[in-house]
Structure formats: C-alpha cells, structure tokens
Amino acid sequence: MARVEMINTTYITGLSETQSDFELVAQQVDKNKQALGEASSGEDNVVTEQDVVDMVIEQTVINETIRRMKADQQRLEEIIDEV
C-alpha cells in the first residue's frame, strides 16, 4: 500500500501571509530609519505635526501587525500540536 501525504493548503497559505507580514514590518522599519536619517540631516530640524501623526500611525500599524503575527503563530502551534 502506498503512503499518501496530504498537503495542508491552509497551513501553506498562512505561512505565505506570515512571511508577507514580516516583509511589511521590515519595510516599515526601513522607512522609519530613512525618515529619521532625513529629519536629522536636514537644515530644518523641526518635526511638524503631520510628521508626528505619520509616526504614530506607522507605529500603530507595526504594533497591530506584530500582534496578528503572534496570534497566527500561536494558532499554528496549536494546529501542529493537534497533528
């Protein structure tokens, strides 16, 4: 009798979404580093209200992404433990 292994497409889809979440966070960190470098290297060392709002929004997005990634990781670990 041949052994057939089923591929869990939901698990694979979850992995690709997790990878894209990691890539999103990495891109946002790079943008933040660039923005900090630009702000400190310019002659006008004034942070505008819009800059502060943008930083807060970016940090909120990063925090939410990390929260979702942790929840997804926990769900994947629970699924793996069941198998």
N, C-alpha and C positions, 0 to 999 in steps of 0.2 A: 504494500500500500504506500502511495506517495504522500509525503507530508506537504500540506499546503499552508502557507502562512498568509494571513490576511493583512493587508496594509490598512492602517487606520488613517483615513484621509482627513478626519477631523484633527487628529494629532499633528499631521504634517501641515495643515492649514494654520493651526495655532502656532507652530514653530515659525512659519514664514511671517505671521503677523508680529510675533515677538521680535524677530530679527528686524523687521521694519520699525518697530517701536524703539529698539536700541539705536538704529540708524538715525531716527528722528531726534532722539536725545543727543546723540553725538553731534549732529548738525547744529542743534540749538546751542550746545556748549561752544562749538567753534564760532558761531555768530556772536555769542556773548564776549568771547575773548577778543574778536576783531573789533567789536564796538568799544570795549574798554581800551584797547590799544589806540583806536582812532580818537576817543574822547581825551585821552591823556596826552596825545602827541600834538593836538591842535593848539593854536594860539588862544582860542576861546575855551577856557576850561570851565565853562558854565554848563551845567546839566539842566536842560529845560524840563518843564512839567511833562511834556509829551515823552521825553526820554525816560522819565521815571515811570510813567504809565506803561510804556512799552516793556520796561524791565520787569515790572510787576506782572504783567500779562504773560511774558515769556516764562517767568519763574513758576507761575500758576500752571501753565501748560506742562512744564517739566515735572512738577510735583504730581500732577494728575497722571501723566504717562508712567511715572515710576510706580505710583500706587496701583495702576492697572497691570503693570508688568509683574509686580509682586503677587497680586491676586491670581493672575494667569499661571504663574509659576507654582503657586500653592495648589491650584486646581489640577495642573498637570501631574504634580507629585501625588495627589490623591488618586488620580486615574491610574498612574503607574503602580501604586501600591495595591490597587484593586486587582490588577492583572497579575 
